[in-house]
Every structure is written in C-alpha cells, then in structure tokens.
Amino acid sequence: MSLIAFYYPNFAGPTSSWTPAKNPVYPISTVVDHPNLSAQTAGGILYVQSKIPVRENYQLHFEYLSQSDRNSLLAFYNVVQRELKTFEYKDPNGNLITVRIMNPFDFKLDRPQLYSGSISLRKE
C-alpha cells in the first residue's frame, strides 16, 4: 500500500502536487450513484429521467494532519480551485484516477497544530 497523492494537472507532468505524511483514515468510502431527475404527480405516478452517467465519488477523511500538511493541501486546493480543475489522484493501491474536489476546504484544529477534515472527490 502506498501513500495517496494529488497531481495537477497529472502524474506525468505535475505543476503542483500534494502527498500527505500519512494516508487518510479507513474506511475510504467509494460511493457509486445513478443521478436521475424524478417527479411524482398528484395521482402518485412517478416519472424518472436518467440525468447523467453513473458517478463515482471518493470520501477521504484525515485525522491529525500536521500544520505543514494542512498548509500544503490548502495551497493545492487553491491551485485547482475546488471543482474548477481536474487532477490525478493516486489511491492507496497506486491507481491514478482523474478527479475534482467537490467540497469546501474545511480542516479544523483538533489539537495544537493538528488538523482534521474530509475531502470529497468526484471521478471524471
């Protein structure tokens, strides 16, 4: 098992990257969803329309990141500007996956100079 890493724009030629000193806590959640539009009439008939292809999302939760890891992650977050830019995520198995960050940067100070928070990634 290897450490996760983020590479912008990709692993082959990163202009920005982030590799934490330790992996996120387990379990690392992988959520698969079929987003659909649906509406129900007053008579109870349900109309459903397929909206987009299947979406895969990853939830990474970090506990007790050092101040330097947190600051490096924030710098990376500012480069990709949340979901604006895609980048490559290297998962704990070493697979490279093109993703976007889908949540605000919110790492809380849990203990002096130690931060915890989550990152939501959407597979592209």
C-alpha positions in Angstrom: 0.0 0.0 0.0 1.4 3.4 -0.9 0.6 6.9 0.2 -2.1 8.7 -1.6 -1.2 11.7 -3.7 -2.7 14.5 -5.8 -1.1 15.7 -9.0 -2.1 18.7 -11.0 -2.6 18.5 -13.9 -1.4 14.9 -14.0 1.1 12.4 -12.7 3.3 12.6 -15.8 3.9 16.4 -15.6 2.7 17.9 -12.3 3.0 21.6 -11.8 1.5 21.2 -8.3 1.2 18.1 -6.1 0.3 17.0 -2.6 1.4 13.9 -0.7 0.4 13.7 3.0 2.8 12.3 5.6 0.1 9.6 6.3 -2.9 8.2 4.4 -6.5 9.1 5.3 -8.2 7.0 7.9 -10.1 3.9 6.9 -12.5 3.1 5.5 -12.0 5.2 2.4 -15.5 5.4 1.0 -16.3 4.9 -2.6 -19.9 5.9 -3.5 -21.4 4.9 -6.8 -24.6 6.8 -7.8 -27.1 6.9 -10.7 -28.3 10.5 -10.6 -31.8 10.8 -12.0 -34.4 13.5 -12.3 -37.7 12.4 -10.8 -41.1 13.9 -10.2 -44.3 12.5 -8.8 -47.8 13.6 -9.9 -50.7 14.2 -7.5 -52.0 10.8 -8.6 -48.9 9.0 -7.5 -47.3 8.4 -10.9 -43.5 8.6 -10.7 -41.7 10.0 -13.8 -37.9 9.4 -13.9 -35.4 10.6 -16.4 -31.8 9.5 -16.5 -29.8 12.7 -15.9 -26.1 11.7 -16.4 -23.9 8.7 -16.5 -23.0 6.8 -13.3 -21.0 8.9 -10.9 -18.2 7.6 -8.6 -17.1 9.6 -5.6 -14.4 9.1 -3.0 -14.6 10.3 0.6 -11.2 10.8 2.3 -11.1 11.7 5.9 -7.9 12.8 7.6 -7.2 12.9 11.3 -4.4 14.9 12.9 -2.6 16.3 9.8 0.4 18.4 10.7 0.3 22.2 10.1 2.7 21.8 7.2 0.5 19.0 5.6 -2.6 21.2 6.1 -0.9 24.2 4.5 0.4 22.2 1.6 -3.1 20.8 1.0 -4.6 24.3 1.1 -2.0 25.5 -1.4 -3.0 22.6 -3.7 -6.7 23.4 -3.2 -6.1 27.0 -4.2 -4.4 25.8 -7.4 -7.2 23.5 -8.5 -9.9 26.0 -7.2 -12.2 23.3 -5.8 -14.0 21.7 -8.7 -12.8 24.1 -11.4 -9.8 22.0 -12.5 -9.3 18.2 -12.7 -6.2 16.5 -11.4 -5.0 12.9 -10.8 -5.5 11.2 -7.5 -3.2 8.2 -6.7 -5.3 5.9 -4.4 -3.7 3.7 -1.8 -3.5 0.9 -4.3 -1.4 3.0 -6.7 -4.2 3.6 -9.3 -4.3 7.0 -10.9 -7.8 8.5 -11.2 -8.9 11.8 -12.7 -11.0 13.7 -10.2 -12.3 17.0 -9.0 -12.6 18.3 -5.4 -16.3 18.8 -4.6 -16.4 20.3 -1.1 -15.1 23.5 0.6 -11.7 23.3 2.4 -12.7 22.8 6.0 -9.9 21.4 8.2 -10.5 22.0 11.9 -7.8 22.4 14.5 -8.3 19.3 16.7 -5.2 19.7 18.9 -2.4 22.2 18.9 -1.0 22.2 15.3 -3.0 19.1 14.3 -5.9 19.3 11.8 -8.7 17.0 10.8 -11.2 17.2 7.9 -12.6 15.5 4.8 -12.1 15.8 1.1 -14.8 14.7 -1.4 -13.5 13.7 -4.8 -15.7 13.1 -7.9 -14.3 10.8 -10.6 -14.3 12.3 -14.1 
